[in-house]
């Protein structure tokens, strides 16, 4: 045995000190486990399809069988899906319960009323809507203009919603019940009462008079609290429907700065002081063309932005001759990733019964839904859920299409293909889902995809061409063959 030297004692002391130290001399290298990719093979799946020149309407039309396919070649048409890459959460899809919708509903026989409720809110027998919107007093889709207060009552002492108790409130309550007892609903005003406006008119634009800004903020609170007391929970509200549009119907103009200041100085603080801080406040609520400019003015001001849950948008920028500008929504999402985006209104204008079966109606919905979700939208809310055989009622003749029309003469429901295109999303993608990566390598096919909270993958593929397109659905080295019929939309549900 070698004798212990002074050097050995010194080395031993260093070793002991290191052992007692909180910081090891050499940190152990952690073993990194490989990430296990999603395996689509042997998973049960179903395909549901809506297609022109066929009887397929949200119809089960086959299944997917996944087999190994490591590297597709350029001549193979593919939808590439990656469940490991997740993006925004999905809040839901729904429609607006307007005065026109409620009045048309009330004119239908009981059997058609129940059919309507099942068609929209029953997930098995219908398309499972999970969101709703309604108006704060009248819009153009009312039989006439009205408010909840008498003229020249800024103190709101005469406030009551008796008008809504005839048609709208009964339908909202039935819709909540049909949706299983829970139906998140947001509310929007089209105009303050005439006495609060610069043009003394609810119609034709005009602006909110500065001296009535607090009274108008109080009006939102009165409405929300009244509806909630009557058993209709309010999830959120928008500041103003279409604040840049001077219309022949109810309308009110705000510049971006005026809307920002109203939110910052009046509406936001009032909601908080009145115990409504949990209500989701939505700004803009107008077309995609100006969405970035409007969002930036609001959200670049911290004192205004702290009250804002999200930015709402419509699809009517096409009135200028432009195509739909999805890239503007994407830019807002990229610039303000923590702010929610949702389409708050969409419909096809200029109702014509001769166009009731026009396939372009539904394709416009499919194009918008796919691109809006891919641009970062968390929710999508259609406009009128039901209109009559004339595209109304509408007190200024602005008749439009809705996914379902009720013929008040015969009592029957008329389904446009828009209803089925909406259902290709709302029936299968459920609240809480996450959007996942999905791309097409051909412009004839467009796609989006989500993963539900139960792990189910939902892929929507729309064929906007005149051709039948055979393709593969490719996920992590496994692929399944599928066919997209001409002018069709299909949903692939992989359990």
N, C-alpha and C positions, 0 to 999 in steps of 0.2 A: 504494500500500500504506500503510495507516494505521500510525503508530508505536505501539509497545507501551507502554501507560501502566502506572502502578503498580497501578491497579485491575485491568487485564487480567492482569498477572502474578499478582496475588492470586487471581483467579478460576481461572487456569490451575493454580495450585498446589493449590487445593481439588479440582479435577477429577482431577488426578494422584493425590492422596492417596486420593480415593474409589476410583479404579481399582485402587490397590494394596491397599486394605483388604479384609479377609475378608468384610465386610458391604457389599453393593452399596447404592448410593444409592436405586435403585428396583429391587425384586425383580420378575423376570419372572413374569407370571401363567401358571400351568400350564394347559394345555388339558385340560379334563375330557371324557373320551370317554363317550358314552352307554352305559349297561349294556344289553347285548343280551339280551332276554327269551327264554325257552325257546319254540321254535316247533314245535308239534305237527304241523303240516300236512306231509303226504307221508311221515310216519314210519310204518314197518310196525308193526302192532299185532295183538294177539289178545285175545279175551275167553274166560275160563274160568268155568263156572257150575256151581253145585250148587243144585238146586231141588226143592221138595216136589212130589209128584204128577207126577213126570217121571222119566225115566231119566238125567237130567243129574247126574253126580257128578264134579266137577272136570273137566268135559267142555269141549272147545273148542266155542264156540257162536257165533263170529262175529268181527268186527273193528270197529275204529273208523275212520271217515273224517272228518277234520277239515276244516272250511270256515270262512271268516271269519264271525264273529258278534261285532261290537264291543260292543254293549250288549244283553244279554238283557232282556226285559221281565218284569214280576212274575208273569205267568201261565205263563212257561216254567220248568219244573222243571229245576234245574241242580245239578251237582256242580262246584264251583269249585276248581280245583287250581292251586297256584303253586309250581313247582319252585325258584324263586329264593329262597323263604323256607324255610330249613332249621332243624331243631331237633335233638333228641337222636339219637345213633348207635344202631343196631340191633345187638344182640349175638346174638340167635337165639331159636329156639323149640324146645322139646324135651319130654321126658317122663321120669318116674321109673322106674328099674329096681329095683323092690321085690323082696322075697322072694317075694311072691305072683305077681308077673309072671314071675320066673325059674322058679318051680316049675311054673306053668301051661305055660310055654314048654317045659320039659323033658318034659312029658307029651304033647306033640304029636308027630306024625310028622315026619320030616326035611323033607318037602316043605312042610308048613305052617310049620315053623320058618324055612325060607328065605324063604317068602312073607312072613312077619312082618317079617323083617329088611329085605327089599326095600321093603315097604310103608311103613316108617318112615324108613329112612335113604337109600334110593336117590332121588335128585332127579328122575330121568327116569321111573322106574317107580313111584315112591312119592312121599312128601311132604317128603323132604329134611331131616329133623330135624338140628339142629346143637348141641343141648345135652342134658345128662342130669343126673339127680339120683339119689342113692342114700342109704340110711340107715346110720347108725352103730349097729350091732347091730339089735335087733328093733324093729318098729313093730306096729300092729294088723294090718297086712297082712303078717304072718308066720304060720307055722303054730303058733308058740308063742313065749313070751318067752325070750330068751337074751342073754348078754353075751359079751365076749371074754376075761374074766378069771374066775378062781374066786372064790368068796365071801371077803370080808375080805382082799383083796390090794391095798391102796392103793399098794404099790410097783410094781404091774402086772407082776410077775415071770412070771405065768402067761399073759400076753397072747398070744393067737393068733386068727387068723380062719379056722380050719379049718371052722367051720360054713358059711361063705360059699362054700367051695370046691365044695360039692355042686351048687348051682344058680346062685347069683348071679354069682360071679366068671366062670364060663364064659360066661354070657350077656353080661356087660359086655365081655369081650374080643371076642366075636363082634360086638357092637354097634359097638365102636371100629373094627373091620375093615370092617364094612358102611358106616360113615360115611366111609370113605376114609383111615382111620388116625389121625384126629384127632376127638375128641369131648370138648369141655370138660365136666367133671362137677363138681358140688358135692355136698357131703355134709351130712347133718343128723342130730342125735341126737333121739330121742323121750324118753329118760330116762337118767340115770346108773344104774349098777348099784344094786340095792336097798340094799346096805350103806352107800352114800354118801348116802342120803336120810333125811329126817326121819321118814318113815312106814315105813321099812324095806320098801318095796314099789316095784317098777318101775311099777306101775299106780296109778291113782287119785290123780294129782297128787303132793302132797308137794313138798319143797324140797331143794335140795342143801345138805348140812351144811357149815357154814363150814370145818371142819377138813379137808374133802376137796376144796376148790376147786382147789388146785394139782394134786392127783392127777387130778382130772377134766380139767383143762387138758392134762395130760400124756397123757391117754387119746386126745384128738383127734389129738395129734401122732403117737402110736403108730399109730393107724389110718391116717392119711394116709401116713406113711412106709412102712407095711407094704403098703398097696395100690399105692403107686408102685413099690416094689421088685418087686412082682409084675407090673408092666407096665401099670398103670392110673393115668395121671396125674390128679391132683386139681387142679381149677382154683380151687375155693373151698369155703367152709363157712358154714353158719349156726350161730348160737349155740345155739338151742333151737327145735325145732318147737313152735309154738303155746304160748308160755310163760304164757298166761293161762287155759288150758283144763284143768280137772280132768276127765280122761276115765276110762272103765272100762278103757282100754288104757294103754300106756306114755305117761306124761306127767310133766311137772315144771314147777312154777310159779316164775316170777321176776317181781317188780315191776320197773318201769322202772329204778328206782335199783339194784336188785340185779343186773339184767342189765348196766347201765352199769359198775358196780363190778367185776363178774366180768371184763368185757372189758378194763377199764382196768388192773386190778391183777394179773390172772392170764392170761386167754386171749391177749390181744394181746401182752404181753411174752413169753409162752412161745413163741408162734409165731415171733416175731422171734429169740429166743435160739436156737431150734432150726433156724434157716435156712429158715423157711417164711413169711418176710415178704411173699413175692409172692402168697400165697394170698388170694383175695378174701373178706373177712369180711363176712357179711350179718347184720344185726340184725333184730329183731322176728319175721319169719317167721310172721305170724298175720294176722288179718282187717283189712280196711280201716277198720273202725269206730274203732279206737284208734290207727291208724297215726301220726297227727300227734302225739299226746301222747307215744307211745313214741319216735318219732324225735327229737322236741325234747329230751327228757331225755338221750338218748344224744349227740346232735350238738351240743348247747349246751355240752358239756363237752369242751374241746379235747384233754385227755389221753385221753379215751375215743374221741373222733371221729377222731383220727389213725390209729386201727387199722381204721376202718370203711370198707369199699368201697361198701356200699349197704344199702338197706332192702328187705326182702322182705315180701310180703303174700299173703294167701289171699282167696278170694271168699266164704267161708262166713258173712259177717255177716248173711246172710238168715235164719239160724236164729232171730234175734231178732224176725222179722217185718218187718224193714227191706228196702228195695230195696238193690241194690248201690251202694256209696257211692264212686263214682269221684272225686267232688270232693275227697275227703280225700286221695287220692293226688296229685291236681293241686296241692293246697295244700303238701304236702311238697316237691314238685318246685319250686314257686315260692319257698318259703322256703329251700331248700337245693339250689340248682340244680347244684352240683358233685357231689352225692351220687347214685349210681345207684339206680334203682328197678326191681324186677322182681317179677312174680307168680311165686311159688315153688311154689304148689300149687293145684290146682282139680280137682274131680270132682263128678259128680251122685250124691247119696247115695240110699240105699234102693233097691237093685237089685230089679228086677221084670222077668222075661223078657217079660212081656206088653207092656212099654214099650220094648222093644229098638229099635223103629222110630219111636218118638215124636219128632216133628220138633223139639219144644222142647229136646231134649238139645243138638242142634247150635246152635240159636239162642242158647242161653245162652252158649255159647262165643263165637259171633260178636259178641254184644253186649259181652262182657267184653274180648275182644281189641281191638276197635276203641276202646272207651273207655279202656282201660288205656294203650294206646299214645298216644292223644291226650292223656292226662293226664301223660305223661312217662316211661312205662316203657320200659326198654331191652331187656327180655327177658321171656319168658313160658314157664313150665314146668308142663306138665300133671302130674297125679299118676300112678297106675298106667297103664302102657302096654298091659298085657294082664291080664285076669282071666278066670277060668273061667266056666262056664255058670251058676254060682250067684252070681257077683259077688265071689268070693274067690280063694284061701283067706284067711280072716281069723279069728284065734284068739278074737275076742270077738263074732263075728256082725255086724260092722259092714260088711255087704255093699254094694258100690257099683258104679256103671257105670264102664266104661273105653271109650275110643274103639274098641278091638277086643277082642272076647271070644273065647277059645278053647274050643270044645266038646271037653272031654277024652274024651267018649264016642265021638264021631264023628271027631274029629281035625280038624275044619274050623274056619276062622276066620269070625267073624261081625263085620261092620263096621257100627258105628252111624254116623249122619250126623255125629256129633261129629268123627269122623276126617276127613271131607271138609271140614267147616268149618275145622278146624285147618289142613288142607292148603291152603286158599285163601290163607293167609298164608305158611306155612313153605316151601312149594314155590317161591314167587316172590320173597319178600323175603329177601335174603341178608345174612349178617354183614358189617358195615361200612357198610350202607345208612344213609341219613339220612332221618328223617321230614321230610316237606315239608307245606306248608299244604294242607289239603283240608277243605271244608265243604259241607254240603247246605242248600238253601233250603226243604226240606220234611222234616217229622219222620218221614215214612214211610221215608225213606232215611237211613241213617247211613254214614259213610265215614271212612277214613284212607288215607294215601298215603305212599310212600317212594320215594327214588331210590337205586338200587343203585350200587355203585362204578363200573360200566361206563357210567353215564349213563341206564340204563333206568329209566323211571318206572312204578311199580306202584301202581294205585289199587284199593282194595277197597270195594265198595258192597254193603250189605246191605239188603234189603227185608223188613221185619218185618211187613208188612201183608198183608191178603187180596187186595189189588188189584195188577193189572199196572200198573207205573209207567213210562211213557215219559219220558225225560229227556235232557238234554245233559251231556256232559263238556266243561267250558269251561276252556281254558288260554290265557291271554294273547291274548284276542281271536279265538281259533279254537275251534270247538266241534264235537263229534261226537254224533250221535244214538245212543241206546242204550235198551234196555228191560230193566227189572228185573222178573222174574216174581214172582208172589206167593210169599212165604216162601222167598226165594232169597238167595244170596250170590254175587257175581261179582267176578272180579279182571280188571282191564284192564291189560294189559302193553304199554307203548308203548316201542319200541326207539329 
